[in-house]
Amino acid sequence: MFKERLAAAEKDVLVSMVKIAQQRLMEGSKGVWQVFLNEHERKIGAGISDPSKRSVDVLASFLETFADPEAEAKFLEKVLECHSNREAVFELIQNSTTDREKLVRLSYENPDYSSSYSFKSYEEDWVVTSMGDMSKSNEILAVDCEMVECEDGTEPVVKVCVVDENLKVKLNKLVNPNKPVKDYRTEITGITAEDLEGVTCSLADVQKSLEKLLSDGTILVGHSLDCDLKALKLDHGRVIDTSLVFRRADGKRTSLSDLCKVVLKRDVREEGAQHNCLDDAGAAMKLVKNVLEKGYDEAMKVFRDYLSKQLFLYRIPVDLSEDELRAIVPMDSAVVLKLRYQQRAKTYSATAFFKDQDEANYTFQSIECEEAKDTNGLQQKLILDQPKNEKCASGCIHVRKMVRDDDSPVPDSSLRKRQIKESCRTQQRRAAE
């Protein structure tokens, strides 16, 4: 089976597999890659060891030397399986017109997908799910996890929740991290040390449960789902990531809480309620169901209208107060400002929320500075000098719109196939690095 799958694989896949074998100094029946080249390609030898410079036949011949049922062969089969799964999903979403597959496609199309979903899923403790016959599977499940910080710097899973389309709980497990915990992050996770006392469920146990739930190519939903999958050490190719579906022109992700307030007109949980990942799994599912019921274009219109009422301010000197900032960027006291600081940074950023798009545009136009576009095509102005406030003289404050005047949240259809294909290829290359 391994040889047959190698024969069907494209060169990019074979190159990635050989690079991984190089990095791990893996030896087949004819030695490591360089030794194999010296023997197999005597005229050229190992002088050109870059796998991308070698033919498909040479790459496949080297990989076939691992065909014996040993650890190395199983490892390479796992690499091949990961890529095959994504290729199968790619083919399905290109040929399907269903709304569900459109959301899978939108996740794949997001430029952030290739880097965020580049997992080291060929490692021993990772699980790669089976896709089954995806054309016959329409089921959707949503997942959310809670992670803690351990003394060794890792962030293992301590709770996993899965719900179906009807918000019925399919999995709700506490997980023993099996190592000393430095910070339970209770204010975020809702988990305390007492909650984990006596818990015997391991990550491997959870992986088995999830593998069974997803065995038929089920669509898995989540918000920033890549973070959950990395923590779970689970590679599943058929996903809808709501943080990628609701794509912002600046490439940044919108929080689940904000998306629910805007699109669903409700909070993820009641104010003051303890955090529960069941709520987050359910919220991600509700977002997807809302899009399926009302249509993607309508949901994105609501989202875009929300963004159009904002201005983003960044590179603000840390010693500049909010009142001084309001004096520089003409905003009245009714405008809500959310300030964001980073530890030890010399500048901070802020988001200004206006009552409507007209007010946001009026404020932007009233800034007497030259207008330009950033790398994402968003209109922005740079406040280079403020004589009334010397704190700004050493730099400039950027004031940027949150939507393009000609904003198109979905890439042009003629580019989709190439973008998704390249995303798959990039992911495979980065996994090999």
ROFI-482591 format. One line per 3 residues: for each residue x, y negated, z negated of C-alpha. Coordinates in nm, 4 decimals, padded with zeros to 6 digits, always signed. Each point is the difference from the previous one (the first is absolute). Layout:
REM residues N
X,Y,Z ~ ...
//
This chain:
REM residues 433
+00.0000,+00.0000,+00.0000 ~ +00.2844,-00.2393,-00.0874 ~ +00.1619,+00.0415,+00.3439
-00.3315,-00.0528,+00.1782 ~ -00.0654,-00.3214,-00.1918 ~ +00.3511,-00.1227,+00.0734
-00.0574,+00.0607,+00.3707 ~ -00.3115,-00.2186,-00.0115 ~ +00.1602,-00.2836,-00.1981
+00.1086,-00.3234,+00.1656 ~ +00.3600,-00.1188,-00.0070 ~ -00.0567,-00.2647,-00.2692
-00.1176,+00.2711,-00.2363 ~ +00.2969,+00.2252,+00.0727 ~ +00.2421,-00.2902,-00.0442
-00.1504,-00.0805,-00.3408 ~ +00.0255,+00.3625,-00.1093 ~ +00.3647,+00.0283,+00.1047
+00.0843,-00.3272,-00.1791 ~ -00.1558,+00.1338,-00.3179 ~ +00.2025,+00.3207,+00.0399
+00.3143,-00.2121,+00.0453 ~ -00.0638,-00.2027,-00.3124 ~ -00.0625,+00.3093,-00.2087
+00.3000,+00.1864,+00.1479 ~ -00.2309,+00.2865,+00.0888 ~ +00.1598,+00.3076,+00.1562
-00.1767,+00.2225,+00.2492 ~ +00.1255,+00.3316,+00.1225 ~ +00.2549,-00.1902,+00.2140
+00.1109,-00.2500,-00.2611 ~ -00.0747,-00.3673,-00.0541 ~ -00.0847,-00.2317,+00.2911
+00.3599,-00.0921,+00.0851 ~ +00.1166,+00.3615,-00.0118 ~ -00.2931,+00.1038,+00.2158
+00.0867,-00.2685,+00.2583 ~ +00.3625,+00.1122,+00.0212 ~ -00.1138,+00.3528,+00.0753
-00.3134,-00.0669,+00.2059 ~ +00.1248,-00.3024,+00.1959 ~ +00.3655,+00.0824,+00.0533
+00.0490,-00.2509,+00.2817 ~ -00.1227,-00.2920,-00.2068 ~ +00.0485,+00.1366,-00.3492
-00.1073,-00.1939,-00.3055 ~ +00.1443,-00.3280,+00.1263 ~ -00.3513,-00.1343,+00.0475
-00.1754,+00.1132,-00.3150 ~ -00.2945,-00.2399,+00.0213 ~ -00.2995,+00.2330,+00.0541
-00.1805,-00.2635,+00.2073 ~ +00.2796,+00.0301,+00.2606 ~ -00.0554,+00.3731,+00.0412
-00.2513,+00.1815,+00.2168 ~ -00.3226,+00.1576,-00.1236 ~ +00.1407,+00.3451,+00.0772
+00.3079,-00.0574,-00.2167 ~ -00.2045,-00.1382,-00.2879 ~ -00.2464,+00.2880,+00.0126
+00.2800,+00.2568,+00.0267 ~ +00.1613,-00.1340,-00.3169 ~ -00.3282,-00.0021,-00.1916
-00.0749,+00.3559,+00.1111 ~ +00.3080,+00.1115,-00.1934 ~ -00.2106,-00.0624,-00.3130
-00.2803,+00.2301,+00.1126 ~ +00.0696,+00.2627,-00.2667 ~ -00.2514,-00.0078,-00.2884
+00.2322,-00.1731,-00.2444 ~ -00.0182,-00.3284,-00.1904 ~ +00.1464,-00.2020,+00.2877
-00.2530,+00.1376,+00.2480 ~ -00.2892,-00.0719,-00.2354 ~ +00.1326,-00.3505,-00.0504
+00.0144,-00.0731,+00.3730 ~ -00.3405,+00.1564,+00.0557 ~ -00.1362,-00.2449,-00.2561
+00.1562,-00.2937,+00.1862 ~ -00.1561,+00.1246,+00.3216 ~ -00.3367,+00.0495,-00.1692
-00.0034,-00.3577,-00.1319 ~ +00.0559,-00.1394,+00.3458 ~ -00.2419,+00.2411,+00.1659
-00.2738,-00.1066,-00.2406 ~ +00.0397,-00.3650,+00.0885 ~ +00.0178,+00.0762,+00.3692
-00.3265,+00.1952,-00.0325 ~ -00.1640,-00.2931,-00.1782 ~ +00.1358,-00.2355,+00.2650
-00.1526,+00.2057,+00.2797 ~ -00.3326,+00.0210,-00.1826 ~ -00.0349,-00.3726,-00.0669
+00.0891,-00.0833,+00.3584 ~ -00.2664,+00.2281,+00.1416 ~ -00.2741,-00.0558,-00.2577
-00.2548,-00.2829,+00.0012 ~ -00.1483,+00.0607,-00.3458 ~ +00.0015,-00.2822,-00.2529
+00.1879,+00.2152,-00.2496 ~ +00.2843,+00.0679,+00.2380 ~ +00.0086,-00.3702,+00.0860
+00.0837,-00.0746,-00.3627 ~ +00.2727,+00.2665,+00.0048 ~ +00.1324,-00.1618,+00.3174
-00.0046,-00.3461,-00.1583 ~ +00.2112,+00.1336,-00.2871 ~ +00.2501,+00.1424,+00.2485
+00.0009,-00.3213,+00.2055 ~ +00.1021,-00.2220,-00.2893 ~ +00.3692,-00.0924,+00.0393
+00.0544,+00.0887,-00.3669 ~ -00.1060,+00.3620,+00.0515 ~ +00.3253,+00.1363,+00.1423
+00.2123,-00.1190,-00.2915 ~ -00.2557,+00.0603,-00.2764 ~ -00.0781,+00.3563,+00.1069
+00.3579,+00.1117,+00.0663 ~ +00.0082,+00.2703,-00.2658 ~ +00.2800,+00.2380,-00.0916
-00.2639,+00.2705,+00.0246 ~ +00.2451,+00.2659,+00.1117 ~ +00.1444,+00.0058,-00.3524
-00.0632,+00.3122,-00.2064 ~ -00.2521,-00.1445,-00.2473 ~ -00.2161,-00.1620,+00.2687
-00.3145,+00.1590,+00.1426 ~ -00.1052,-00.0436,+00.3629 ~ -00.3708,+00.0581,+00.0483
-00.1471,+00.2030,+00.2821 ~ -00.2033,-00.1976,+00.2538 ~ -00.2209,+00.2908,+00.1029
-00.2441,-00.0682,+00.2838 ~ -00.0476,-00.3741,-00.0454 ~ -00.2525,-00.0229,+00.2821
-00.2426,+00.1974,-00.2176 ~ +00.0735,-00.1850,-00.3245 ~ -00.1811,-00.3231,-00.0806
+00.0386,+00.0036,-00.3771 ~ +00.1466,-00.2987,-00.1841 ~ +00.1524,+00.0013,-00.3474
+00.1476,-00.2937,-00.1937 ~ +00.2873,+00.0239,-00.2455 ~ +00.1652,-00.2232,-00.2560
+00.2821,+00.0683,-00.2464 ~ +00.1498,-00.1511,-00.3111 ~ +00.3743,+00.0033,-00.0533
+00.2185,-00.0743,-00.3040 ~ +00.3626,-00.1054,-00.0293 ~ +00.2328,+00.2638,-00.1422
+00.3366,-00.0439,-00.1677 ~ +00.1816,+00.1386,+00.3049 ~ -00.1467,-00.2762,+00.2190
-00.2519,+00.2205,+00.1807 ~ -00.3734,-00.0725,+00.0187 ~ -00.1847,+00.3323,-00.0203
-00.3731,+00.0512,+00.0318 ~ -00.1966,+00.0306,-00.3246 ~ -00.3537,-00.0092,+00.1387
-00.1611,+00.0927,+00.3315 ~ -00.3596,-00.0642,+00.1048 ~ -00.1748,+00.1067,+00.3202
-00.3570,-00.0786,+00.1072 ~ -00.2042,+00.0930,+00.3060 ~ -00.2207,-00.2213,+00.2174
-00.2808,+00.0173,-00.2541 ~ +00.2448,-00.1001,-00.2756 ~ -00.0271,+00.3469,-00.1483
+00.3131,+00.0808,-00.1992 ~ +00.2030,+00.2742,+00.1676 ~ +00.3100,-00.0316,-00.2177
+00.0662,-00.1863,-00.3241 ~ +00.3184,+00.1191,-00.1674 ~ +00.2523,-00.1251,-00.2492
+00.3526,+00.1108,+00.0920 ~ +00.2928,+00.0690,-00.2309 ~ +00.3059,-00.1900,+00.1304
+00.2269,+00.2523,-00.1775 ~ +00.2549,-00.2671,-00.0874 ~ +00.0341,-00.2818,-00.2568
-00.2212,-00.2998,+00.0818 ~ +00.1446,-00.3495,-00.0391 ~ -00.3155,-00.1999,+00.0815
-00.3559,+00.1330,+00.0269 ~ -00.1132,-00.3302,+00.1588 ~ -00.3260,+00.0420,-00.1880
-00.1340,-00.3380,+00.1104 ~ +00.0223,+00.1248,+00.3618 ~ -00.0404,+00.3761,-00.0301
-00.2389,+00.0209,-00.2934 ~ +00.2194,+00.2902,-00.1195 ~ +00.1524,+00.0289,-00.3477
+00.2426,+00.2479,-00.1529 ~ -00.2896,+00.1586,-00.1887 ~ -00.1834,+00.0677,+00.3272
+00.2824,+00.2243,+00.1204 ~ +00.0404,+00.2002,-00.3186 ~ -00.0626,+00.3679,+00.0702
-00.0360,-00.0536,+00.3783 ~ +00.1430,+00.3001,+00.1865 ~ -00.0993,-00.0877,+00.3578
+00.3129,-00.0562,+00.2116 ~ +00.0597,-00.1812,+00.3267 ~ +00.0260,+00.3386,+00.1733
-00.3459,+00.0917,-00.1331 ~ -00.1453,-00.3234,+00.1394 ~ +00.1726,+00.0556,+00.3348
-00.1640,+00.3418,+00.0285 ~ -00.3428,-00.1486,-00.0730 ~ +00.0471,-00.2772,+00.2546
+00.1385,+00.2364,+00.2600 ~ -00.3175,+00.2066,-00.0311 ~ -00.2273,-00.3070,+00.0206
+00.1806,-00.1273,+00.3098 ~ +00.0617,+00.3315,+00.1750 ~ -00.2456,-00.0628,+00.2844
+00.1521,-00.3281,+00.1153 ~ -00.2210,-00.2081,-00.2272 ~ +00.0410,-00.3771,+00.0343
+00.1635,-00.1375,-00.3137 ~ -00.0866,-00.3552,-00.1060 ~ +00.1832,-00.2295,-00.2372
+00.1210,-00.3551,-00.0552 ~ +00.3772,-00.0188,+00.0541 ~ -00.0371,+00.3736,+00.0314
+00.3678,+00.0419,+00.0840 ~ +00.0858,-00.0761,-00.3649 ~ -00.2340,+00.2730,-00.1230
+00.1309,+00.2547,+00.2512 ~ +00.3608,-00.0752,-00.0937 ~ -00.0801,+00.0480,-00.3673
-00.1887,+00.3210,+00.0763 ~ +00.2786,+00.1155,+00.2337 ~ -00.2693,+00.0875,+00.2491
+00.0199,-00.0532,+00.3763 ~ -00.3427,-00.0246,+00.1639 ~ -00.0189,-00.1392,+00.3510
-00.3686,-00.0866,+00.0345 ~ -00.0490,-00.3100,-00.2131 ~ -00.1979,-00.3213,-00.0277
+00.1925,-00.2596,-00.1986 ~ -00.2326,-00.2896,-00.0805 ~ +00.2971,-00.2288,-00.0695
+00.1083,+00.0538,+00.3622 ~ -00.3464,+00.0039,+00.1607 ~ -00.0737,-00.3461,-00.1398
+00.3020,-00.1467,+00.1686 ~ +00.1203,-00.3505,-00.0754 ~ +00.1767,-00.2082,+00.2613
+00.2944,-00.0588,-00.2343 ~ +00.0539,+00.3737,-00.0456 ~ -00.0660,-00.0068,-00.3744
-00.2528,+00.2271,-00.1672 ~ -00.3107,-00.1183,-00.1820 ~ -00.0734,+00.1534,-00.3396
-00.2791,+00.2518,-00.0371 ~ -00.1680,-00.2274,-00.2528 ~ -00.0092,-00.2952,+00.2406
-00.1206,+00.2151,+00.2898 ~ -00.2894,+00.1328,-00.2061 ~ -00.1002,-00.3503,-00.1082
+00.0040,-00.1245,+00.3590 ~ -00.1302,+00.2943,+00.2017 ~ -00.2205,+00.1778,-00.2546
-00.0948,-00.3094,-00.2019 ~ +00.0756,+00.1852,-00.3232 ~ +00.2857,+00.0600,-00.2412
+00.1867,+00.3279,-00.0182 ~ -00.0925,+00.0196,-00.3678 ~ -00.1767,-00.2141,-00.2546
+00.2059,-00.2758,-00.1539 ~ +00.1818,+00.1254,-00.3084 ~ -00.0618,+00.3665,+00.0837
+00.2904,+00.2424,-00.0425 ~ +00.1810,+00.0910,+00.3186 ~ -00.1049,+00.3298,+00.1542
+00.1368,+00.1380,+00.3246 ~ -00.3407,+00.1553,+00.0707 ~ -00.1200,-00.3569,+00.0498
+00.2781,-00.0715,+00.2502 ~ -00.0563,+00.3223,+00.1951 ~ -00.3714,-00.0804,+00.0119
+00.0679,-00.3607,+00.1051 ~ +00.2174,+00.1096,+00.2925 ~ -00.2731,+00.2429,+00.1086
-00.2655,-00.2734,-00.0248 ~ +00.2109,-00.2276,+00.2206 ~ +00.0270,+00.2693,+00.2659
-00.3713,+00.0800,-00.0159 ~ -00.0824,-00.3697,+00.0285 ~ +00.2081,-00.0258,+00.3169
-00.1603,+00.3152,+00.1435 ~ -00.3506,-00.1265,-00.0733 ~ +00.0381,-00.3649,+00.1050
+00.2748,+00.0340,+00.2576 ~ +00.3668,-00.0958,-00.0093 ~ -00.0466,-00.3296,+00.1823
-00.2581,-00.1198,-00.2515 ~ +00.2166,+00.1039,-00.2970 ~ +00.3035,-00.1744,+00.1484
-00.2030,-00.3144,+00.0675 ~ -00.0875,-00.0172,-00.3700 ~ +00.3653,+00.0599,-00.0896
+00.1272,-00.2591,+00.2484 ~ -00.2492,-00.2595,-00.1274 ~ +00.1364,+00.0596,-00.3498
+00.3591,-00.0542,+00.1160 ~ -00.0915,-00.3097,+00.2024 ~ -00.0955,-00.1782,-00.3236
+00.3551,+00.0286,-00.1321 ~ +00.3374,-00.1644,+00.0451 ~ +00.3226,+00.1710,-00.1037
+00.2725,-00.2149,-00.1572 ~ +00.3492,+00.1399,-00.0473 ~ +00.3607,-00.0933,-00.0726
-00.1246,-00.2272,-00.2769 ~ +00.2784,-00.0988,-00.2457 ~ -00.0601,+00.1710,-00.3349
+00.0348,-00.3282,-00.1893 ~ -00.2863,-00.1544,+00.1957 ~ -00.3198,+00.0092,-00.2054
-00.3458,+00.0775,+00.1313 ~ -00.1090,-00.3627,-00.0414 ~ +00.3039,-00.1201,+00.1953
-00.0710,+00.2577,+00.2688 ~ -00.3571,-00.1253,+00.0335 ~ +00.1327,-00.3519,+00.0446
+00.2269,+00.1080,+00.2821 ~ -00.2593,+00.2177,+00.1752 ~ -00.3220,-00.2068,-00.0174
-00.2414,+00.2234,-00.1928 ~ -00.2651,-00.1010,-00.2499 ~ -00.0452,+00.1698,-00.3355
-00.2824,+00.2216,+00.1330 ~ +00.2438,+00.1904,+00.2198 ~ +00.1081,+00.3208,-00.1755
+00.3743,+00.0633,+00.0028 ~ +00.1430,+00.3440,-00.0744 ~ +00.3702,-00.0301,-00.0802
+00.2386,+00.2928,+00.0512 ~ +00.3422,+00.0058,-00.1632 ~ +00.2802,+00.2509,+00.0438
+00.2535,+00.0675,-00.2713 ~ +00.3164,-00.2103,+00.0312 ~ -00.1159,-00.1486,+00.3331
+00.0688,-00.3671,+00.0698 ~ -00.3309,-00.0466,+00.1775 ~ -00.3574,+00.1223,-00.0353
-00.3065,+00.0282,+00.2207 ~ -00.3670,-00.0889,-00.0359 ~ -00.3288,+00.0678,+00.1735
-00.2533,-00.2817,+00.0206 ~ -00.3674,+00.1016,+00.0185 ~ -00.2376,-00.2551,+00.1548
-00.3803,-00.0007,+00.0094 ~ -00.0028,+00.0509,+00.3791 ~ +00.2194,+00.0102,+00.3089
-00.0676,-00.3646,+00.0877 ~ +00.1394,-00.1160,-00.3338 ~ +00.3092,+00.2196,+00.0418
+00.0561,-00.1313,+00.3543 ~ -00.0517,-00.3610,-00.1099 ~ +00.2594,+00.0371,-00.2738
+00.2443,+00.1609,+00.2424 ~ -00.0474,-00.2749,+00.2593 ~ +00.0375,-00.2743,-00.2608
+00.3586,+00.1069,-00.0702 ~ +00.2072,-00.2445,+00.1998 ~ +00.2678,+00.2391,+00.1174
+00.0782,+00.1614,+00.3303 ~ -00.2023,+00.3122,+00.0729 ~ +00.1647,+00.3231,+00.1157
-00.0630,+00.3750,+00.0108 ~ +00.1638,+00.2654,-00.2139 ~ +00.1180,+00.3363,+00.1325
-00.3545,+00.1376,-00.0267 ~ -00.1516,-00.2796,+00.2068 ~ -00.1553,-00.1724,-00.3030
-00.0154,-00.3791,-00.0080 ~ +00.2134,-00.1535,-00.2728 ~ +00.1467,-00.3310,-00.1101
+00.3296,-00.0599,-00.1788 ~ +00.0042,-00.2781,-00.2556 ~ +00.3648,-00.0947,+00.0381
+00.0287,-00.3082,-00.2171 ~ -00.2089,-00.1545,-00.2760 ~ +00.1418,-00.3328,-00.1174
-00.2509,-00.0144,-00.2862 ~ +00.1279,+00.3269,-00.1415 ~ +00.3744,+00.0648,+00.0158
-00.0523,+00.3624,-00.1012 ~ -00.0921,+00.0793,+00.3591 ~ +00.2853,-00.1880,+00.1598
+00.2357,+00.2980,-00.0028 ~ -00.2233,+00.2194,+00.2122 ~ -00.3416,+00.0218,+00.1549
-00.3395,+00.1359,-00.0900 ~ -00.1736,+00.2127,+00.2630 ~ -00.3774,-00.0318,+00.0366
-00.1505,+00.2654,+00.2234 ~ -00.3423,+00.1025,+00.1237 ~ -00.1116,+00.3559,-00.0689
-00.1557,+00.0712,+00.3399 ~ +00.1043,-00.0848,+00.3525 ~ -00.2252,-00.2310,+00.1948
-00.0341,+00.2811,+00.2551 ~ +00.0222,+00.2787,-00.2585 ~ -00.0502,+00.3510,+00.1372
+00.0134,+00.2542,-00.2854 ~ +00.0066,+00.2967,+00.2390 ~ +00.2881,+00.0277,+00.2514
-00.0867,-00.0205,+00.3670 ~ -00.1296,+00.3391,+00.1167 ~ +00.2593,+00.0236,+00.2764
+00.2756,+00.0001,-00.2644 ~ -00.1521,+00.2438,-00.2473 ~ +00.1314,+00.3256,+00.1396
+00.3557,-00.1292,+00.0273 ~ -00.0113,-00.1525,-00.3486 ~ -00.1246,+00.3160,-00.1687
+00.2419,+00.2215,+00.1906 ~ +00.2888,-00.2237,-00.0981 ~ -00.1230,+00.0017,-00.3602
+00.0182,+00.3797,-00.0053 ~ +00.3478,-00.0057,+00.1532 ~ +00.1258,-00.2682,-00.2406
-00.1311,+00.1938,-00.2957 ~ +00.1822,+00.3119,+00.1107 ~ +00.3256,-00.1889,+00.0579
-00.0129,-00.1735,-00.3385 ~ -00.0723,+00.3251,-00.1783 ~ +00.3216,+00.1353,+00.1473
+00.2130,-00.2940,-00.1129
//
